[in-house]
Amino acid sequence: MRKFFRDFKQFIQRGNIVDMAVGVIIGGAFGKIVNSFVADILMPVISLAFGGGDISDRAIALRGTYEWDAAANAFVASEGAILFRWGSFAQAVINFLIIAFVLFLIIKALMALKQGQDKGKEKALKRAQKKKAAGKELLHYEEELIAEEEARLEALANPAPVPPTTNELLADIKKLLEEQAAKK
């Protein structure tokens, strides 16, 4: 018995069960809105084409007679009467078409939103990749500048010997020649 309740608890705690429950509740409320829209807004306009009144009370007596009792909100037919209630069927079809159309619009909007999010993610990824590439280029440029600055500082710290002037060279040559002459 404990295993049964544990399994039931796991079943209830699944995310899709909660989502389904929320969908059923919202669907019920949405159905009431659509029924009100059809009954209170569309059907009065449509009923004008059929001579006024509520279209859902329209019927054809295939056998016997009938009347619509507005107080009871129902058909009152003679005994053995068979009624073809086309008005009620027409209202159900109209309700279905409106619900299907609204669901189509909602799904289309959600798909467009999802595609927009996907495009936004792609753009953000491309921007991040460009920034990363720019960062690498900047890092390489910074490394080159640092190397150049280090070379300049090295040159300043250890200056190259200054080449002797022409007079100094000539004096050195004269001195060497004199030393060689003295040795001979």
C-alpha positions as CSV (number, residue, x, y, z in Angstrom):
1,M,0.0,0.0,0.0
2,R,2.9,2.4,0.8
3,K,4.4,1.7,-2.6
4,F,1.1,2.6,-4.2
5,F,0.9,6.0,-2.4
6,R,4.6,6.7,-3.1
7,D,4.0,6.0,-6.8
8,F,0.9,8.2,-6.7
9,K,2.9,11.0,-5.0
10,Q,5.6,10.8,-7.6
11,F,3.0,10.9,-10.3
12,I,1.3,14.0,-8.9
13,Q,4.5,15.8,-8.4
14,R,5.5,15.6,-12.0
15,G,5.6,18.9,-13.8
16,N,3.4,17.9,-16.7
17,I,0.6,16.9,-14.3
18,V,0.5,20.3,-12.7
19,D,0.8,21.9,-16.2
20,M,-2.1,19.8,-17.4
21,A,-4.2,20.8,-14.3
22,V,-3.5,24.4,-14.9
23,G,-4.4,24.0,-18.6
24,V,-7.7,22.3,-17.8
25,I,-8.7,25.1,-15.3
26,I,-7.7,27.8,-17.8
27,G,-9.4,26.0,-20.6
28,G,-12.6,25.8,-18.6
29,A,-12.5,29.6,-17.9
30,F,-11.6,30.2,-21.5
31,G,-14.6,28.1,-22.6
32,K,-16.9,30.3,-20.5
33,I,-15.5,33.4,-22.1
34,V,-16.0,32.0,-25.6
35,N,-19.5,30.8,-24.8
36,S,-20.3,34.2,-23.5
37,F,-18.8,35.9,-26.6
38,V,-20.8,33.6,-28.9
39,A,-24.1,33.8,-26.9
40,D,-24.0,37.4,-26.0
41,I,-22.2,39.1,-28.9
42,L,-22.2,36.9,-32.0
43,M,-25.4,35.1,-31.9
44,P,-27.6,38.2,-31.6
45,V,-26.0,39.4,-34.8
46,I,-26.4,36.0,-36.5
47,S,-29.9,35.6,-35.3
48,L,-30.9,38.8,-37.1
49,A,-30.3,36.9,-40.3
50,F,-32.8,34.3,-39.1
51,G,-35.5,36.7,-38.1
52,G,-34.4,37.6,-34.6
53,G,-34.4,35.6,-31.3
54,D,-31.9,33.1,-30.1
55,I,-30.7,30.7,-32.8
56,S,-30.1,27.8,-30.4
57,D,-33.9,27.5,-30.0
58,R,-34.4,26.8,-33.7
59,A,-35.6,23.4,-34.7
60,I,-37.6,21.6,-37.4
61,A,-40.3,19.2,-36.3
62,L,-39.9,16.0,-38.2
63,R,-43.0,14.6,-36.5
64,G,-45.4,16.3,-34.2
65,T,-45.2,19.9,-33.0
66,Y,-43.1,21.9,-30.5
67,E,-42.8,25.2,-28.8
68,W,-39.8,26.9,-27.1
69,D,-40.6,27.7,-23.5
70,A,-38.4,30.7,-22.7
71,A,-39.1,30.4,-18.9
72,A,-38.0,26.8,-18.8
73,N,-35.3,27.5,-21.5
74,A,-36.3,24.2,-23.2
75,F,-38.3,22.8,-26.0
76,V,-41.8,21.7,-25.2
77,A,-42.8,19.1,-27.8
78,S,-46.0,17.2,-28.3
79,E,-46.0,13.6,-27.3
80,G,-44.0,11.5,-29.8
81,A,-42.6,14.5,-31.6
82,I,-39.2,14.2,-33.2
83,L,-37.2,17.5,-33.5
84,F,-34.2,18.3,-35.7
85,R,-32.5,20.9,-33.4
86,W,-30.3,22.6,-36.0
87,G,-30.0,25.8,-34.0
88,S,-28.3,24.2,-31.1
89,F,-26.0,22.4,-33.5
90,A,-25.2,25.6,-35.3
91,Q,-24.3,27.3,-32.1
92,A,-22.0,24.4,-31.1
93,V,-20.3,24.7,-34.5
94,I,-19.8,28.4,-34.1
95,N,-18.4,27.9,-30.6
96,F,-16.0,25.3,-32.0
97,L,-14.9,27.6,-34.8
98,I,-14.3,30.5,-32.5
99,I,-12.3,28.4,-30.0
100,A,-10.3,26.9,-32.8
101,F,-9.6,30.3,-34.3
102,V,-8.5,31.8,-31.0
103,L,-6.3,28.8,-30.2
104,F,-4.8,29.2,-33.6
105,L,-4.0,32.8,-32.9
106,I,-2.5,32.0,-29.5
107,I,-0.3,29.2,-30.8
108,K,0.8,31.4,-33.7
109,A,1.7,34.2,-31.3
110,L,3.6,31.8,-29.0
111,M,5.5,30.4,-32.0
112,A,6.4,33.9,-33.1
113,L,7.5,34.7,-29.6
114,K,9.6,31.6,-29.4
115,Q,11.2,32.3,-32.8
116,G,11.9,35.9,-31.6
117,Q,13.6,34.5,-28.5
118,D,15.6,32.1,-30.6
119,K,16.7,34.9,-32.9
120,G,17.5,37.0,-29.8
121,K,19.6,34.2,-28.5
122,E,21.4,33.8,-31.8
123,K,22.1,37.6,-31.9
124,A,23.4,37.6,-28.4
125,L,25.6,34.6,-29.1
126,K,27.0,36.3,-32.2
127,R,27.6,39.5,-30.2
128,A,29.4,37.5,-27.5
129,Q,31.5,35.8,-30.2
130,K,32.4,39.2,-31.8
131,K,33.3,40.6,-28.4
132,K,35.4,37.5,-27.6
133,A,37.2,37.8,-31.0
134,A,37.7,41.6,-30.4
135,G,39.0,40.8,-26.9
136,K,41.5,38.4,-28.4
137,E,42.6,41.0,-30.9
138,L,42.9,43.6,-28.2
139,L,44.8,41.2,-26.0
140,H,47.2,40.5,-28.9
141,Y,47.6,44.2,-29.6
142,E,48.3,44.8,-25.8
143,E,50.9,42.1,-25.8
144,E,52.7,43.7,-28.8
145,L,52.6,47.1,-27.1
146,I,54.0,45.6,-23.9
147,A,56.8,43.8,-25.8
148,E,57.7,47.0,-27.6
149,E,57.7,49.0,-24.3
150,E,59.9,46.3,-22.6
151,A,62.3,46.5,-25.6
152,R,62.4,50.3,-25.3
153,L,63.0,50.1,-21.5
154,E,65.7,47.5,-22.0
155,A,67.4,49.8,-24.5
156,L,67.3,52.6,-22.1
157,A,68.7,50.5,-19.3
158,N,71.5,49.1,-21.4
159,P,72.4,51.7,-23.9
160,A,74.4,50.5,-26.9
161,P,78.0,51.7,-26.9
162,V,78.5,55.0,-28.6
163,P,80.7,54.6,-31.7
164,P,83.9,56.5,-31.5
165,T,84.2,59.7,-33.5
166,T,86.5,60.0,-36.4
167,N,89.1,61.9,-34.4
168,E,89.1,59.2,-31.7
169,L,89.5,56.5,-34.4
170,L,92.4,58.4,-36.0
171,A,94.0,58.9,-32.5
172,D,93.7,55.2,-31.8
173,I,95.2,54.3,-35.2
174,K,98.1,56.7,-34.6
175,K,98.7,55.2,-31.2
176,L,98.8,51.6,-32.6
177,L,101.1,52.7,-35.4
178,E,103.5,54.3,-32.9
179,E,103.4,51.1,-30.7
180,Q,104.2,49.0,-33.7
181,A,107.0,51.3,-34.7
182,A,108.4,51.2,-31.3
183,K,108.5,47.4,-31.3
184,K,110.5,47.4,-34.5
